[in-house]
Amino acid sequence: MKSKYVVGILFCGGCNCYFDREELYDDIKKSLADDCEFVYYSPDSDVACDMVVLINGCQSECLMQEDYRAKFLLINNKNYNDAVDLIKKGLGI
């Protein structure tokens, strides 16, 4: 296992949120602090991510219009309660 997985985070614009995206991100960071290093994802960055987590406040999937250079996981109002488990599964931890 790697020392820590690099997980890129990208937030939607927040126009129609059904949950508190920042609170979710804080919970994710606390829960996975031993296994993951979190960075804000930018397609222009030189940082190689093991996974990009897209935090969408609703189901519009506006973040799906990009081409990500890593596997990605879409979190939205339907699956945000399972976010930590979904990230673990996606990374194999």
Buried (B, 14 or more C-beta within 10 A) or exposed (E): EEEBBBBBBBBBEEEEBEBEBEEBBEBBBEBBEEBBBBBEBEEEEEEEBBBBBBBBBBEBEBBEEEEBEEEBBBBBBEEBEEBBEBBBEBBEE
